[in-house]
């Protein structure tokens, strides 16, 4: 565990690869490595058992079989669950991340880090032990203060080690203000920031209850080969076309963003494939290094999984997550369309051609294995149907593991036959209780037929593909026969999929089987270690939220912002954008969103709450449209901070992988992400584009939304032509300036400037070289 995290980047004109250091953690001795791995796995096991309530599901299953196992009914309160997770997070942090990033710090764990790791566990588990007493009496004693303050200090230091100085410094400023505002009342301070909100507030609660399931899901997709399939498929699909590698980066990063939720992590996965290919296709390093971060950053805007902040937004707004992903559809499409338009024009300006066919695997191979994308289809359908997010993620995990086993060419078995079995079982798994008995019968019959086919034909053999398929089919058949609910079966299918994979992989003697065993085991570890950064960001953001609510700043700062802008909406939106971008330069998206949603979003809401349609509620919910639009506004700009200089973490990762100049890369990234900077203003002023804000769908409403969408795409196209200076020919500077002006005016979606913009584009196209 630990060590140097590198990406191998191809060097132009050479057959070798250079290693670029992106992130470093300690290289631990075997026994400490085992401690960290155990802590990581324990997070996953604890989350599944007690936070996802798998223990109750197991109890119910055995009880239906006449076996009552009382220990499975063990219950812990949410704050206790969060305390256990934080204990493991702090343990891993202080063992893996040194106090200072020096060579000596990476080589050895000093005594004080052992002490801090132990104190982190103790300070967290103290809450686990005393919270049942507090939940009844709500009394805070002196020893509670000691452990509470210690926990806050350890969280801040852990956050500094993992995420840098900015976020803990911001938190510290708020904490100093908070304790001063309370006249140094440490009892109330501890009660608010340790027992009530603070560390274990809404952000950390959402992380443990929902986001970890998607981190878990994403870790498996990376290890079992599904993410590689997505990237390589897109490269093969687009690579032969002009600018193909860059266009494949846009599409593959968008798809991977639906499961990773982290712009930097996305760059470091898909970027290792796409950036070297872009350079080989002729893109300068500063363009190749900019395309990937822009595409990766948009992953947090792309449904069905939009990053951790979106889950917190659902909690704060009181709007179900499956509704928020519908609201995000048009903005996400506009963002990626904007990036694609820029890349297309940039490619033509540079005169680049497609890459030779020999650089890519046959397209037929990827089409044959298209079923590998089934987990993403499953998770999308489950979320839209309203199945709880964590159940959707875990259920998709079971399908992901199954198709990963089926896709192993080195294990014999007719691929199409097994794909049909997976598809049919998955469809039957989603059926309701009313069909449980006949579905169970069909599944038991399928299992019997499968065994018969393995003995009588070449479609299946007695190997790992058969074993894993039988285990899944028989398990779903049993749960259906017992009359368990759809949600219970979906949850159990994902968890048991991990168990099945470990069992079959462990007994396997084939290379493919051993690889799947190792991938499954490593995924459980990676899920825990990957969650360190997001969990600490959430804990720190919770401290800020706690102080804001405890001191009343959450209200007063919003009013001061309105006063500062004299109630001018546009000035308020611009200031909010600047505030979000500056804050996001050193603060993770989750923490950024928490701060801006509590400070800036209420100010925006107050400015428009009495205007139509903002004063209307989101249909089916009490949340005003004004609040939804305000929260989405700050959410977008918090995400775009990852590509906005001077910090631009995603752009930095891209420039490092490409070997280009950081500032040129970052400025290109800002240009390509223009749809992300202009779009939020359009969506805020035209909230019908969120779709869930429409009260009645009529022919007129459909036409309005279609016009808004088309006009927004035209705006992005006009600005892309202006900034790249190319539209079939090089465009003169004065004409580019005129186009930029028309494009910005068209962002109002007023038909007159939009019409002028459309006429301008058509005119330039017709004039051709005369432009």
N, C-alpha and C positions, 0 to 999 in steps of 0.2 A: 504494500500500500504506500502511496506517496511517490515521490520522485519527480522527475521532470516531465511535464506534459509537452509533447512536441508535435509538430505537424511537418510532414515531409513535403517539401515544395520543389517542383521541378525547376531546374535552372536552364534557361534558354541556351541552346547551342551545346549542351553537355548532356551526357548520358547518365550523370550522377544526380543525386538529390542532396539538397542542403537541409539541415535540421534547424528549424526556427523555434526558439523557446518561447512559449506563450504564457505558461503558468507553472509555478513550482510549489510543491509541498515536500515535506520531509521524507526521506528514505528511512523507514523505520526498521529496527531489528525484528526478526521473525515473531517474537512473543508480543511486541507492541503492535505489529502489523495485524496479528490475530485479534488483539483487543479492539482495534479500530474496525476490522471486518465484522466482529461480533456485534459491536455497537450499531453499525450500519444495518446489519441484518435484523437486529432486535427492533429497530425503528419500524421496519417493514412488517415484522411479525406482530408487533404491538398495535400498529395502525390497523392491520387487517382484523385482528381479533377483537379489540376493544373500541376502536374508533369507528370502523366500518361495521361493527357489531356482528362479525362473523361467528363469534362464540355463541350468540343467541340463535343464529341460523343453524349452526351445528346441533345445538341442544334440541331445536325444533325437529330437525331431521331424525335424530336418534329417538326422540320422544314418540314420533309417529311410527317408529319401528318397535315401540314398547320398551325402549331402553332410556331411562332417565339418568343423566349424568349431571348432578347438581353443580359441580364445579364450573361447568360451562355457562352457568347463569351469573358468574361473577360480574359485578358492575362497578365501574369507577366513574366519578363525575367528570365532565368535560375538562375542568381545570386540572384535575389529576392527570388525565391523559396527556394534556399539553405539557405538564411539568415533566413527565417521563420522557417525552420526545426531546424537550429542551435539554434535559440531563445528558442524553446521548449525543446531541449536537455539540454541546460544550465540551464533552469528553473528546470527541473527534477533532474539534477545532484546536484545542490546546496541544494535542499530540501531533497534529499534521502541520499546523501553521506556526512558524517561528515568530518571536517577538519582533525581530528585525530580519529583513530579507538579505542576509549576508551568507557567504559560503559556509561559515561556521554554524550559523543558525539552522541551515538545512541539513547539516551532517549529524547533529547530536541533539537529543532532547535534554535540556538543562533541568536541574532539580526543581526550579521554580515553576516550570511548565507542568511537571508531574503534580505539584501542589495545586496549581490553578485548575488542572483537569479534575482533581479530586474535589476541590471546593465547588466547581461548577456542578458536579453531580450532586453534591450534598445540598447546595443552595436550592437546586431545582427539586430534588426529592423531598426536601423539607416541606415544601408546599404540598406535595403529593400526600404526605403523612398528616399534616395539620388541617388541610382544607375541609375534610368532613366536619371537624370541630367548628371551623370558621363559618361554614355554610349554615350552621344551626344558630350560633350565638353572635356571629359578626363582631367578635372582640379581637383586638390586635394587641399583643403583648410586646414587651421590650425585646424578647428574643426573636419575635417575628420581624421586628424592625431590622435587627442585625442581619438576619438571613435575607430579608427583602432587599436591603441596600446592597448587600454583597452580590445578590443575583443581578441587580441592575448594573453594577460595576463590571461584573464578569461578562455580561452580554455586550456592553459597550466595547470592552477590550477585544472580545472575540470578533465583533463586527469590524473593528479597526483592522485586525489581522487579515480578515478575509476580503473585506470590501474597500479598505482604505480609510483615510482620515475624515473625509467630508461628512458622511452620514453620522458617525458618532459625535463629531464636533457640533453638528446641528442639534442632535439630540441633547448633548450636554448643555447647550445654551438654553434650550427649553426647560431642562431639568432645574437649572439654576434659577431661572425665572419662576418656575413652579414652586420650589421650596421657599423662595423669598416671598411669593404671593401668599403662601400659607403661614407666614411668620415662623418658619422653621418647625412647623408641626409635623414631626417625623412619623407620628402614628397615622395621621391622615394621609400623608405622602405615601407610606408603605401600603396602606389599605387600598388607595386608588391605583397605584402603579404595580402592585405585586399580587394582591388578592382579587381586585376587581377588573380594572382595565390594564393599561400599561403593557407589560411584557406579554401577558396572556389575554390581550384584548382581541377585537374583531380580526385584525390582520393575521395574528398567529393562529387564531381559531379556524379561520378559513383555510389557512395553509395546511393544518393538520386534518381538517375534515374533508377538504376537496382537492386542493392543489397537489398534495403528496400522491394521490392516486394517479394523477397525470404525469408527475415526475417518474413514478414507478413504471407506468405504461411506456413513457418515452425512453427510459433506460433499457427496457427490453427490446423495443424497436431498433435501437442503435446496435445492440449486441447480437440479436438473432438474425440480422441481415436485412431487415425490411427497409431501413433508411438507405442502405447502400443500393438496394434495388430501385428505390424512387429516384435517387440521384443519377444512377447509371442509365435508367430508362429514359429520363428526360434528356440526358446528354445524347443518347442514341437517336431520340426522336427529333431533336432540334439541331444536332451537331453538324449535319450535312448542309444546313442552310446558311446563308450569310449571317454572321453573328450568332450562329447556333449555340456555341458554348455559353455566351452571355445570356441568351434567351432561356437556355436550359437552367441556368442558375436562378433566374427569376421564378420559373415555374417550380423547380425542385425545392427551392428555399421556401416558397409559399406553402407547398405541401408539407415540408418538414416542420415549418413553423406551426402547423396545426397540432403538432405533438410535442414540440420542444418548449415553446413559449419563451425562449431566451434568445435574443438577437446575437449575442456574442457566442453562445454555445452553438447556434445555428451556423455561424460563420466558420467555426472551428470544425464542423462536421462536413457540411456540403462544400464549404470553401476549399477543403483540401483536394477535392476532385475538380471543381469548376474553375478556380483561379488559375492553376497551371494550364488548363486547356484554353482558357481565354487568352493567356499570354502566347501560347503556341499558335493560336488562330490569328495573332497579330495585334491584339489590344495592348496599348501601353500599360505598364504596371499600375499607374495611377487610375486608369479606368477599370481594369480588371479587379483591382483592390477596392473599388467603390461600388461596383455593381452588386457584388455578393453581400456586403453589409446592408445596403438598401433593401435588397430582396429579403434578407434574413430578418431585418428589423420589422418588416411588414408582417412577419409570422405572428406577432402578438396582436395584430389586428384581424387576422384571418380565422374565421370560424372553421371547425367547431371548437377548437381550443385556442383561446386568445391570450394566454399568459395569466399569471397569478392575479394581477390587478383587476382583471375582468370579473373574477369570482368575488373579490372584495366589493366591487361595484354592485354586483347583484345583491350582496348582503346589505349594503348601505342604502340602496334604492328600494329594496323590498320587491324587486322584479326578478322572477325566476331566471336562471341562467339560460334556459332554452329560449327565452324571449330575447335576451340580450344578443345572442348569436344571430338571431334574425335581424335585429337592428344593425348589426355590424356588417351585413352582407354587402350592401351597396358601397359603403365606404371602402371595404376591403377590395372589391372589384375595381373601383376607381383608382385606388393606390397602385395596384399591380398593373392595371392598364396604363397608368401614367409612366411607370418604370419601363414597361415594355416599349411604349412609344419613344421614349428617350433613347433606349438601347437600339431600336430599329433605325432611327435617324442617325445616331452616332456611328453605327456600323456602316451605313451607306456613305456617310461623310468621309470615313476612313478608307472606304473602298475595299472592305474585307470580303473574302469569299468563304464559302463553307469548307469544312475540313474533309480530307479524303475518307472514304468509307472504311478503310482498313483500321482507322483509329477507334472504331466502335464495334461493339458486339452486334450480331444480327438482330434486327427489330423483331423478327419472328420469335426469338427467344423470350423477349420481354412480354410480347403479346400472349405467348403460351403461359406465362407465369403471372398474368394480370390478377389472378386470384389472391396474390400476396397482399394486394391493397384492401382485401375484405375487412380487416380490422378497422380501417379508417371509415369504411362504409357503415360498419356496425356501430361505431361510437357516434357517428353523425346521426344515424337513425334513432339511436337510443336517447341522445340528448334532445333531439327535436320532439320525440314522443313524450318528453317530460320525465324520463327515468332519472333519478338522482345522479348528479355528475360523477360521484365516486363509483357508483355501481356501473355506470356506462363505461368508465375507463377500465375497471377491473374485468368486466365481462368481455370487452374487446381484447383484453390481454390474453384470455383463454383462446380466443379464435386466432390471435397472432401467433401464439405458440404452436397451435395445431398446424396452421398453414406453413409455418417455418419448417416443421418436420416434413410435411408433404413435399416441400420444394426441394428437398435434398436429393439431387440426381444420383448420388453415390449409393443411396438406399433404394433397392429395387421395388417396383410397384407401378402400376399404370396410373400416371399422374391425373389424367382426366377422370378416371373412375373415383379416385380418392377426393378430387375436388368436388365431384357431385355429392359424395358422402358428407363432406364438410358443409356444403351449402344447404343440403336438406336438413341436417342436424341443427344448423344455426337457425334456420327458419322455424323449425319445430320448437326450438328452445324459447322463441319469442311468443309462442302461443299462450293464451290465458288458461286459468284453472278449469274453465268449463270444458276444455278439450283434453284435460290431463290424461284420462284413462285411455282413450283411443290413441293419443300421441305416444304414450308409454308403450302400448302394444306395437305400434309401428316401429319404434326404436329398438325394442327387444328383437323384433323380427329382422330388422336391419343388421343387428349384431350377429344373429344366427346365420343370415345369408352371407355376411362378410367372411365369417369363418369358413363356411362352405366353399365360397369362391376361392379362398386362400388355398384350400386343399385340392380343388378341382381344376382351377384355371391359372393363367399367368397374370391375371389382372392384379392379384395380391399374393404376397408370400408371407411366410411366418417370420416377419422381421419388425423393425421398430415402427414403420408406418402403420402396420396392422395393429400392433400393441397400443400405440397412442390413440388410434382411431377407436378401437374397442373400448378403451378406458373412458374416453369422452362420451361415446354413444351410451354405454351402460350406465354411466353416472347420470346423464341427463334423463335416461329412461327411468332410473330409480327415483329421482327427485320428482319427476312427473307422476309416477305411480303413487308416490306418497302424498301427492296433492299439494306440493309446496308452491308458493307464489312465484310469479315471473321474476320479480326482483330478487328473491332469494336464490332462484336457480341461476340467474345471470351472475350474481355475486360469487356464488360457489363455483361456477364454471371457470371463472378466472383464477381463483385461488387453487382449485384442484388441478388446473392446467399446469401451474408451476410444480405442484407435487408430482403429477404424472410425468412431466418432462425430466425432473430430477431422477425419478425411479427408472424410467426407460433409458435415459442417458447413462445412468450409473451401470446398468446391466449390459449396455450395448457394447459390442466388440468392434463396431465399424467406426471409421474415422468421422463420418457425419454425426453419428450418435454421440461420440465423445465431445465433439465440438458443441453440440446442442447442450450437453450437460454443463460444460464449462461456461457457455454463454448464459444459461439460466442462472447458474450460481453467481457469476460475476455481475449479472444484471441486478440481483438483490443487493449486492454490495454497492454498486454504482448508484442505485436509487437513493440509498442512505447518504452517501458522501456528496452526491450532487445536490441534495436538499439542504446542505449546510448553509450555502449562501442565501437562498430564498427564505429559509427559516429565520436566520439572523436579521435579514432585512425587515422581515415582518415583525419580529420582536422589537426592533429599534423603532420602526414606524409606529408600533403600538404605544411606545413610551411618549412619542410626540402627540399622538392622538389623545392619550390620557391627560397630558398636561393641558392641551387645548380645551378639552371639555371641563377639566377640573378648575381651571382658572377663568373660564368664560371667554378666553381669547378667540375661540371658535366663532363667536358672534361678533365681538368688537373689531377683529381684524377685517372681517368681511365688510362691515360698515365703513371702516376707514378707507378701504380700497374704493368703495363707491364714492366717498367724499373726495378722494384724491382725483378721481376721473370726472368729478362733477356730474355723475350720473350718465355720462356719455357711453353708450353701449359699445361702440366700435373701439373707443380708447380703452375701455375696460377689457375687451377681448384681446386687444394687442398687448396690454400690460400683463394679462394672465398668461398669454403665450410666452412672453419673455420670461416671466417668473417661472413657468413650468420648465422651459428649456434650460435656464440657468440652474435651477434646482436639480434637474435631471442630469446635469453634467457630472455630478459626483455622487448622486444618490440613485439607487436602483429604482426601476419603474414602480415597484410596489410602494416603496416609501414615498416616492415623488407623488404618486396618485393620492395616497392618504393625506398628505399635507395640502395639496392643491384642492382636493375634493372637500376638505374641511374649511379652507380659508378662501380660496378664489371662487369655487363653484357656487357657494351660497351668495356671494356678491353678484355674480352673473344672474343667478336665479332672482334675486331681489330686483334687479334692473328690468326684468321682462315678465315678472309673475302676473301682472295685471293685463297683459296684452294677449290677444288671440294669435295663434292657437296655444300659446305657452301656458295660459291659465287653465287649460283643459287637462284632465287626467289621462294617463296612458290607459287605453281601453282595457277594462278588466282589473285595473289596479288603482290605488289611490295616489300614486306617484305623479306629480305634475309633469307635463311634457317639458316645461322649463328646466326642471331639475335634471331630467334625463339628458337633455341636450347639453346642459352645463357640465355634467359629469363626463360625458363623452368628449367634450371639447378639451378638458384638462387631461383626460386619459391619452388622447392622441399625441399631444405635445410632450407629455412625459416620456412616451415611447420614442419619439423622434430625437430626443436628447442623445440617444445612443449613436446617432450619426452626425450630430451637430457639434462643430468645433467650438471651443478649443480642446475639450476632453474627448468626446466621440469614441467611446470604447469599442463599438463595433467597427467603426472606420479604422481605428488603430489596429484591430485584429486583422482586418482585410489588408491594410497596407503592409503589415508585417509578413503575412503569407505571400503577398505579391512582390515584396521587396521594393516597394515604391515609396515616394515621398509622402509623409503623413498629411501635410497640409493640402497638397494638391489632391490627394485621395479624398480627404474629408470634404473639400469644396465641391468635387465632382459628386460625392454622395449627396450633399445638400441639393445640388441641381437635379439629380435623378429622382430624389424623393420629393420633388416639388408638389406632387399631388397630396402628399401628407401634410404640407405646410398650408396649402390653400384650401384643401378639402374641408377641414373642420369649420371654417367660416361659412362655407356653402351649406353644410349639413345643419349648422346651428340656425341659419336664417331660412332654411327650407327643411324643417323637421319631419316633413312627410317622407323624406328619404330614409328615415329610420324604419319605415314600414309599420312597426308596431304602434306608431303614434296615430295611424289613420283610423278614424272612428267608423267610417262606412266606405266600403270599396264599391265604387260606381265606375261607369265607363269614363267619366270625367276625371275621377281620382287616378285611375290607371294611366290616362293620358298625361296628367300632370307629373306623376312620378317618372313616366317614360321620358317626358321632355326634360325634366331635371337631370336624369341620368345621362341622356344623350348630350345635353348642353354642357354638363360638367366634363364629359370626355372630350368635347370639342375645345373647351377651355384649356385642358391639359395638352391637347395636340398643338394648339396655337402657341402656347408657351414653350413647348418642346422645340417647335420649329424656330422660335425666336432665340432660344438659348443655345441651341446647337448650330444655328446659322445654316441649316441645310434643309432643302425640300426639293430634291431632284437636282438642284444646283446650289452653289454657294450664294447666300443672300446678303445683300449689302447692309451695312451697319444701320443706316437710317431706316431702312425697311424693317430690320429686326427690332429697333426701338419702337416703331409704330405698332408692330405686331404685339410686342410686350404690353403696350398700353391698352390695345384692344382686348388682349387676353385678360388683363386684370379687371377691366371694366365689365367684361363678359362674366366674371365670377359672381356678379350679382344675379346672373341668370335672367336678366331683363331681356326680353325678345329683341329689342333694338340693337344693343351692342353684340348680342349673340348672332343676330342676322348679319351685322357688319363683319364679324369675325369669320363666319362661314363664307361670306362673299370674298373676303380677303384671301382665305385659303384656296378657294376655287380659282380666284384671279391669278394667284402666284402659280398655281398648277398649270393654268392655261397659257400664261405668258412664258413659262419655262425659262430659257436662258436669258430672256430680256429682263428678268427680275434682278 
